[in-house]
Amino acid sequence: MKSTIIFLLLVPVCWAKPFQTGLFDFMLEDEASGVGPTDRIFELEPLGPVCPFRCQCHLRVVQCSDLGLESVPKDLPPDTTLLDLQNNKIAEIKDGDFKNLKDLHALILVNNKISKISPGAFSPLGKLERLYLSKNQLKELPVNMPKSLQELRAHENEITKLKPAVFNGLNQMIVIELGTNPLKSTGIDPGTFSGLKKLSYIRISDTNITSVPRGLPASLTELHLDGNKITKVEAASLKGLNSLTKLGLSFNSISAMDNGSLANTPRLRELHLDNNKLLKVPGGLAEHKYIQVVYLHNNNISNVGSNDFCPPGYNTKKASYSGVSLFSNPVRYWEIQPSTFRCVYERSAIQLGNYK
């Protein structure tokens, strides 16, 4: 019986020996290498870029919108190509906010409280193509914008003046949106946009400008100046716009267009002059070869001549009219000669009557 008890006490000791020996050997190896047990965690592979807290990251798109942020998040993933920061409470863009985002293509800062942008804030963004600054509190456009920029939208701010230096070197710019700012004609120097050789689209609507800006680039295809305080269209303002296809001048106070104005836009296809104070149909429509859409409703036009829209001869106009609106004018439409619209594509394209 006594020998049996001794045997049972020795069994667990024998079983425990290999485990204890292995443990001590493990520790001895660490001591020999100079690495303690707690140091082993630093030998792990480094983690990749971490998505900012509360943001969502997917396929190099970082979305941090509608989070109540008061500043740009730190440590943004350096491979980000689109950064969405709209609908937050950011008041200032500082130097270094985008320091590691060399591959960023689009930056959305719409609907914040931005009133200040540091001069070097956008300097690291050598590939930025789209910059959206609309619905903020900017009093001027930022300087030192990336030379790669193609699209700038800054409507609904507090911008009163455009400095020509802001656009210097922006040779890739295609689209500019500056509507709903307290701009005045005196705040747009002649030639402000002339250096933008690729500019195709510009909108300066719902501002306080009283004339069409001069010195616009010849590359322009669409010019939208709706909802301003323009009283007259001068031929010199449209000089050189040989590529213009759409001109929007609705909701102004235009009472006249200089003779020759439309001759300066030989490729024009759409002319929007509705809701103005015109007394007659603008001159030059009959000689224009490509114009197809003319909106003249809600004006003070009282007479329409038989040659106001179409040339005297046939086959001289390259494109037929597809839309002509003259309703809400004091013209007696029943007195308009049938031949007046001889170059219109079809009768349904003409809208007359309904004068208030």
N, C-alpha and C positions, 0 to 999 in steps of 0.2 A: 504493500500500500504506500509506504514511504517513497519508494523508488518511482512509483507512478506519479505522485505529486511533483517530484523534482523534474520529471520529464515534461509534464504539462507547463511548468514555469519556464523551461528552456525554449519551448517551441516558439512563443511570440518573439523572444529575443532573436532567434535565428531568422525569423521572417522580417523583423525590422532592420536587420543589419544591412542588407543590400540597399534599401531605400535611403538610410542615413548616410551610407558611404557615397551614394550618387549625389546627394545634396551637398555634402562637403566638397566633393570633387568639383561640382558646378561653381561653388563659391571660390575655391582655390584657383580655378581657371580665370575668373573675373579679376582676382587679385593680381595674378601674374600678368594679365593684359593691361592692368591699370584702370579698368572700367568697373565701376560699382554696379550693383543690381538696379539702382534707380536711374542710372544713366542710359539704360538700354532704350528708353522711349525716344531719345533724340536720334536714334539710328534709323527711324522710320522715314520713308520717302515723304518729301514735303507735299502738303495738300495743294490742289489747284486754286484758282481765284475763288474767293468766297463771295456769294451774293450778299449785298448790303441788307441789313436787318429790315424785315417787312417788305422788301422789294421782291420782284419776281424776275428770274433770269432764265432765258432759254434761247439757245442758238445765237449767242452773242447779242441778244436783245435784252436790255435791262429796263424794266418797267417799275418806276417808283412814283406813279401818279396817284393823286387823291389820298395822300398819307399825312397831310398837315405838316410837311417838312418845312423848316425855317432856313435850311441851308442845304447845299449839295452834299450828298452822302460821301463819306471818306472811303478810301480803298476800293474804288470801283474796279471791276475786272478789266485788266488792260487790253483784252481782246474785244471789248464792246464796240459794236458798229452802230447801234441805235440806242440812245438814252432818252427815255421818256420821263420828264419831271413836271408834267403839266398838272394844273389844279392843286397846287401846294401854296405855301406862304413864304416862299423864298423872296427876300427883299434885296439881296446883293449877290452878284457873281464876283468872286474874288480870284486873284492870281493863285494858281495852284489847284483850283477846283477840278480841273480836267488835265492835270499834269501828265498822267500816264496813258491818256486815251489817244494814242497816235493813229489808231485805225478807225476812229469814230467818223461815220458818214452822215448821221442825222442827229440833231439835238433839238428836243421839243421842250420849250420853257413856257408854253402858253398858259395864261390865266394864273399868274403868280402876283407878287407885289414888287417886282423888280424895278428899282429906280436908279440903280448904279451898277455899272459893269466896269471892272478894273481894266486898264489899257492892255494888260498882258494876259487877260483871262482866256482868250481864244488862241493864243500863240502856239500852244502845243498841238492844235488840231489841224495838222497839215493835210488831212484828207476829207475835211468836213465839206459836204455838198449842200446840205439843207439845214437852215437855221430858222426856227419858228419862235418869235418873240412877241406874238400878238397878245393882247389883253393884259398888259402890264402898266407900269407907271413911268416909262422912259420918256425923258424930255429931249433926248437926242439919240441918234443911232450910235452903236458902239464903234470905236476906232479899231484898227488893226484886225479886221475880220480876215479869216483865212483866204488866201488867193484862190483856193480850190472851190470856193462857194459858188453854187449855181442857183440857189433859190433862197430868197430872204422874204419872210412875212412878218411884218411888224404893225399890223393894223390895230386900232383901238388902244393907242398909247396917248402920250401927251406931247408928242413931237411937234415943235413949232417951226423948226428950221432944218434944212438939209445942207450939210457941209459937203462941198464937192470932194474934199480930201477923203471923206469916208469911203467913196467908191473908187479911189485911185488903185489901180492894179488888179481890180476884180474882173479880169478878162474872161472868166468863165461864166459870169452871171447871166442867167436866162430869164428868171422870174423875180419881180419885185412887187410886193403888196404893201401899200402904205395908207390904206383907207381909214376913215374915222379917226383922224388926228387933227388937231387945231392948226393945221398948216395954212399959211397965206402965200399968195403969189410972190410977195417980197422975200419969203423964206426959201424960195427955190431959185437959185442963181442960174442964169442961162448957161447951158452946157454942163449942168450938174450930172447928167447921165450920158453925155456925149462919148465918154471913154469906154463905155460898156458895149463893145463891138458885137457881142453875141446876144444882147438883150432882146428878147422876143415879146415879153408880156409885162405890162406895167398897169397897176390899178392905183389911182389916187382919187378915191371916191369919198363923198360925205366929208369934205373939208371946207376951208374958207377961201380956196383959191378963186380968183376972178378971171383968169385967162389960161389958155393952154400953154403949158411949159414949153419954152423954146430950146432948141439944140438937142432934141431927142435923137437917138441913134438911128441910122438908116436900116438897121436889122429888125426894127420893131414890126411885129405882125398884129398885135392887139394893144389898143390904148383905151383904157376905161377911166373916164372922168365924170361919172354920173354923180348927181347929188351935190354939186358944188355951187358956186355963185358966179359962174362964167356968163358974161353978158354978150360977148361977141366972139366969133371965130375968125381970127386973122389968117390970111393966106400964108404969111411968113412963119406962123407957128407950126404949120404942117409941111413946110418945105423940106424936101429930101426924104420924106417917108415913102419911098418907092415900094417897100415890101408890106405896107400896112394893109390888112384885109378886114379888120373890124375896128370901128370907131364908136365908142359909147359916150354920148353927151346928154343922156336923158336927165330930167329933173334938174335943169339949170335955169338961167334967166336969159337965154340966148334969143335975141330979137333979129339978128342978121348974121349972114356968113359972107365974107369977102368973096368977090368974084375971083375965080382961080383957085379957091381953097381945095376943091375936089380934084383939080388938075394936078395938084402936088401929091395926090395919093392914087396913082393910076391903077393899082391892084386892089383897091377897096371893093369889098363884096357886101359888107353890112354897115349901114349908117343908122345909128339910133339917136334921133333928135326929138323924141316924144317928150311931152310935159315941159315945154319951153314957151317962149313968147314970139315965135316966128310969125311974120305977117304974110309971108309968101313961101312958095316952094324954093329951096336953095337952088341957085343957079349952077349949071354944069352937069346936072344929072343926065340930060339928053346926050351929051357928048361922052359920057363915061361908058366904057366898053364892058366892064366886068361887074358893076354893081347889081345886086340881085334883091337885097332886102333894104327897105327904107321905112323907118318908123317915124311918122309925123303927127301922130294923134295927140290930142290935148294941146293944141297951139291956137294961134289966132289967124289962121290962113282963111281968107275969104274968097279967093279965086284960084282956079287951077286952069292953066292954059293947055292947049292941045299939044304943045311941044315942050312942056315942062319935064316930062319923064323920058320920052322916046325921041330919037333922032328923026329928022324929016324923011330920010330915005330908009329903005329896008336893008337888012343883012349887014348893017354896019355895027350893030351891037353884038358882042361876043357871047353874052349870057342874058337870057330873058329874066325878067323879074319873077321871083317866087313869093314875094310878100311886100305889099304896099299898104300902109295903114294911114287913113286920113280922117277917121271918125273923131268926134268931139272937136270939130273945127266949125267956124261959122260959114263954111262954103256950102252953096246950094248944089248938092251933089247931082240933082236932076238936070242941072244946067251944064254939067261937064260933058264935053263932046265924046262920043263913043270911040273915036280914034285916039283919044288921049292915052289909052293904055294898050295900044296896038303891039307893044313889045313885052306884054305881060304873058307869062307862061300859060295861065288859065284864069278864068274869071273869078274863081273862089279865092285867089290870092289878093284880091282888092277888098279892103274894108272901108266902107263909107257910112255916113249918117251918124245917128245917135248924138247929135249936138245938144248939149244941155240947155 
